[in-house]
């Protein structure tokens, strides 16, 4: 694929921003967990699948990218520590490289898929994907790339088998990717593709999962894998570390998805039923229908689960792609505003700018908007408002275009929420501090 000069400028700008930020920033805890596993393997030969904090596919890919760094170090390349970060500067860059490259892959897929530069630009220069892959150093971009690629393969080549495998790979990087796989299987059942496609999708998908996960059994990490990842994701165990409430229902109403009524499996089942019903009616292209209900799934996960801040990034490329093919320019532009606001909220209310920039929470760069009373409630209220606005742009026929008045509206909503929660202290009355 030959890039035009404007597309090349966007690509180089996005890469320059990411590569420039990566060595000097990082989430000390997450980056520390990743680098500990890599150092154990390359310095002692220990395979750390038993205690690795996320899915094994992430571990394998980080091993692949960390190897060249070790060779450079053995060749005498120096490396330095920036402030109090848990990784060295070039070391942190190599750990973040797979995340950054997946951002690049999503950009190229969006560009090739839509044949327009603007949708791809609105993703690649969006602050939230940049923040997650290059500043925080987390791996949601690795799930999004094969997810978007699977939709692209389904739309342009009508290859359900390849698409289903892409969704399985996406799910092995973050479990949400399996939503796309479930919808492809539903569609194969509806169309009665029992001889070839359905068996190949199921057997091939299970085979990829078995090959990827089997080392976890061999090295004794299955229990932590099951309880720390699978149960937490579907809502059968605690979803937020340290008792933090990032979700409005959990923060205000004390409704935790843990326990007897796991919300996410029910939501996935309802999504599959709704997708199957619309698929039978046949009023919309199958791939666009799959994209729509995958986006609905991401919205439900963000609203009703014990969601992590990173999960909000799923909405951005899915929303941009859906908006591009349904004539909803407003959704594409709002996705960019959404990313800006969520980046600000995450940095100031949850992590702190000092934590990401310096490596310690002791320093607060913006004293009036971070380390404030009621920060978790303010974050939950504002992200819920932004998600509901996202729903409006995605599904309301009255919000197909974007108006700049939305920007001051969002600022006013933040100031109102700040006044009532931080200044007045409303959070004290609902037990949130």
N, C-alpha and C positions, 0 to 999 in steps of 0.2 A: 504494500500500500504506500503510494507516494504522497507525502504530505505537502500541502501548500505552504507558502511562506507564513501566513497568519497562524496556521495550525502548528508549524514548527516553532514559531515564537511562543505560543501558549505552552507547548510541550517543554521547551527549554526553560521557560519561566517557572513552570510548576516544579520541574526537577531541581532547578537552582534553589528555589525556596526550601524544598524538602531536604536536599543535601546540605544546605547551609545551616538549617536548624538542627538537624539530627545529631551532630557531634556534641552540641552544647546543652542539650535538653534531655529530659527523660523522666519517667515515673520511677522514682528510686526503688519502690517495692517490686513492681512488675519487671523492670529491667534487671533488678538484682536476682529475681527468681530465674529469669531466662539465662543470664550469664553464669550463674552458679551451675546450672545443668551443663552448659557448654564447656566450662572449664573442667568440670569433673570428667567429662568424656575425653577431652583432648590432653589433659594433664595426667589422669590416672586410669583412663580406659573404662570408667564406671558409666554404665548406661542408666540414666536417672529417670526411667519411665515410672518407677514406683511413686516418686514424689513430684513429678513434673506437674505444674498446676493447671494444665489445660490439655486439649486433645493431642494424641501422639503425632498426628500429621504435622503439627506446628513444630514439634521437637525434631522430626526428621529434616524438615526444610531448614530449620535453624542450624542443624549440624552441617548441612550442605553449604550454607553461606558463611558459617564461622570458620570452616576449614581453610579458605584462602587467607583469612586474617591470621590464623596460626602460622601458616607458611611465611607470611610477611614478617611476623614477629621473630620466627626462627632465623630469618635472613638478616635480622638486625634492625628492623624498622622500629623506631621509638614510638611510644604512645604516652599520653598524658591524661591526668584527671582534671575535670572541670569542677571546681568548687567541691560539693559534697556528694556528687553523683556516684552511684554504685558501679558504674561501668567507666572504662576509659573512653576517651573521645572517639578514636577511630574504631574501637571495639563496639561502641554503641551504634555507630554508623552501620557496621556490618550486620549487627543484629536487626536493625531496622530496614535493611535493604530489601528483604522479601516483601515487606509491607509497602514500601515505596514503589517497587516494581509492579505490584498488583494494582496500585493506584494508576500507574502508567498503562497497564493492560486494560483497565476499565475505561480509561480515557480513549484508547484506540478503538475499543469495541463500540463505545458510544458514537465516536466519530464515523466509523465505518457503517454502523447500523443506521443512524439517522441521516447520514450524508450532509450534516450541518455542523458547523463549528461551534455555534453557541451552546447547544446542550452539553457537548463534551467539555467546553470551557467552564460552564457553570458548575460542573462536577470537579474538574481538575484544579481549578483555582478557588474552590470552596474552602473556607477556613477550617471546617470541622474535619473533613478527610485529611487535610494537611496536619492538623493538630494531633489526630489520633495516630497516624502512621509515622510522623516525623518528630513530634514533640513528646507525646505520651509514650509511644512505642508499643501499641497494641495492634491486634491482628485482624480486626474486622474487615479490613480491605482485602485480606486473603480469601475470606469467604465470599465477598461481593464480586470479585473478578470472575470466578467460575460460574456464579449464579447468573450474572449478566451475560456471560458467554453462552450459557445454556439456553437462555431466551433467544439470543441472536442465532444460534444454530437451529433452533426450532422454527424461527421465523423465516430465515433466508434459505435454509436447505431442507426443511421439513424432516429433519433426521431426529426422530424421537429417542432412538437408542443412544446416540452420542449425547444428546441433550440430557437424558436421564443420568448418564455417567458423569457429566459435568455437575449436575445437581448433587450427586452422591459425593463427589470430591468437595463441593462447597459445604455439604453437611459434615464432612470429616474435618473441616477447618473450623466450622462453627455450626452447631446443630440446626440452626434455622434453615440452612441450605436444603435440608431434607424435606421442607415444605414443597419446594419445586418438584422434587422427585415423587412425592406422594400424589401431586396433581397430575403428573405425566402418567403414573400407573393408573389413576382413576380414569383418565382419558382413554387409555388402552383397553381398560375393562369395558367402558361404555361403547367403544367401537368394535368390541369383540375381536381384538387382535390376539387371540389365544394361541395361535400356532407358532408364531415367530417372535413378534415384538415384545409381548408381555413376558414370556419366559426369559427372553434375553435380558430385558430390563431388570427383572427381579433377581435372576441368577447372577448376572453381571454385577449388579449393585451390591448384593450380599457378598460376592467374591471380593470386591474391592474393599468393603468394610472389614471382612475377615482378615485379609492380608494386612491391612493397616493396624487393626486393633489386637491381633493375636500376640505380638510381642509384649503387650501389657499383661496378658495372662502369664507369659513365661517369666517375667521379671517381678511378679507379685504385686502389681499395682491395681488390680481389678477393683478391689473394694473402694479405694479412694477415687478411682475413675468413676465408679458407679454412683457413689454418694456425692462426691464433690462436683461432678459435671452433669451426669444424666439426670439425677433426681433434682438437683438444683435448677436445671434448665426447665424441666417440666412442672416444677412447683411442689415437689414432694419433700424438699428440704429448704433451709434458709437460703434466700437469694441474694442477700446483701451482707457484706462483711461488716463486722463490728456493730451490728444493730442499726446501721444507717437506713433511713427510709427515703429512697429516691422516687418513690411512686406516691401519687396523691392519695390513693385509696388506702395504702399502707400507712402513710404519714398522718392522715386526718381520721379516717374511719377504723384504723387498726385492722384492716382486712389484708391478711397475708395469704398469698397463694399456696403457702405450705399447708399441708394437712389433708383433710378428708376430701376436699373438692379442688383438685388441681385444675386450674383454669386453662392452661395451655393445651393439654391433650384434648379437652373439650372444644377449644377454639379451633384447633387443627381439624378435628372431625367435622365441625360445622362448616369450615372453609371448604373442605373436600366435598361435602354435600351440596353447598351452594354452587361450587364450580361445576360439579356434575350436572346439576339442574340446568344451569345456563349453557353448558356444553351440549346437552340434549336439545335444547331449544335452537341452537345453531345460529343465533343472531349476531355473533361476533367471531372474529378470527380466533382460532384456538390459542395461538401463542399470546395474543393480546389479552385474552381471557385469563390465561395462566399468569401473565404479568399483573393483571388487575388484582387477582386474589392473593398473589404473593405479597403485593403491596398492602392489601387489607390485613394479611397476617402480620406484617411488620408493624402496622398501626396498632393492632390488637395487643401484640407483645409489648409495645411501648406503653400503652395505656393501662393494661390490666395485670401485667406481670410484675414481679419484684425486679424491675428492669435495671440494668446497669446503664450508665450514661452512654457508653459506646454503642448501645443498641439503636440509639436514635440515628446513627449514621446510615443505617440500612435504608431509611426513607429517602435519602438524597438521590442516589443513582436510580432507584426504582421509580421515584416520583418524577424525575427528569425524563426518564425513558417513557413512562406512561403519558406524561404531559405532551411529549413530542409527537406521539402517534395518535393522540385523541384531540389535538388542536387546543390543548390547554397551556398556552404560553404562560399564563399566570402561575400555574403550578411549578413550571420550570424556574421562574424568577423567584417565586416564594421559597423554593428549595434552597436558594442561595442565602436569602434573608434568614431562613430557618437555621442554616449552618452557622452563620455569623452569631446569632443570638445564643444558640446552644453552646458554641465555643466559649463565649463570654461567661455564660452561666456556669459551665463546668469548671473553667479556670478559676473563677472568683469565689464560687459558693461551695464547691466540693473539694477541689485539690489545693487551690491557692497558687498564685503566680510564682511565689518563692519556691514552692515544692517542685515545680516543673523546671524552673530556670536555674535554681541554685542547688536543689537537692535536699532542702530542709524546709519544714513548715514554719520555722521560727521567724522568717522574714516575710513580710507582707508588703508588696509593692503598692497596692491600691487599698489603703486602709479603710475607706468608707464603704467598699463593696465586697470585701472579703473578711473572713474571720468575724462575722457579724452574728448576733443572736437571731435564731430562726432561719439560718441559711438553708438547711435541708428543706424546710417547708416552702421557702421562697422559690427554691429550685423546682420543687414538685409542682407548685402552682403554675409557674411560668412555662415549664415544659409541657404541662397538660394543656395550657392555653395554646401553645404553639402547635401541638399535635392536633388539636381540634381545628385550628385554622388550616393546617395542612389537609385535614379531611375535607374541609370546605372547598379548598382549591382543587382537590382531587376528584370530588364527586358532585359538587353543586354546579348546575348550569349557569348560575348567576356570577360565578367567579372564574370564568375562563380566561379573562385578561388580568393583567397586573397593573395596579395603580400605586404611585409613589406614596400616596397617603397611608399605605400600610406601614411604612417605616416609622413615622411619628406615632402612629397608633400603637405599635409594639412598644415603643419607648414609654408612652404614657401608661400602658398596662403595667410595665415593669415598675415605674415610679409609684403607681397606685399600690401595687402589691408590696413594694418596699416600704411604703408609708405604713400600711396596716400591719404588716408582719414584723418589720424591724423596729420602726419608730413607736408604734402603738403597742406592739407585742402581742398580737392576736394569737400567735402560736402557743402562748402559755395557756390559753383557755382550752386548747385541744390537746394539750400534753406534748407539744413538739417544741424543742428548744433549739 
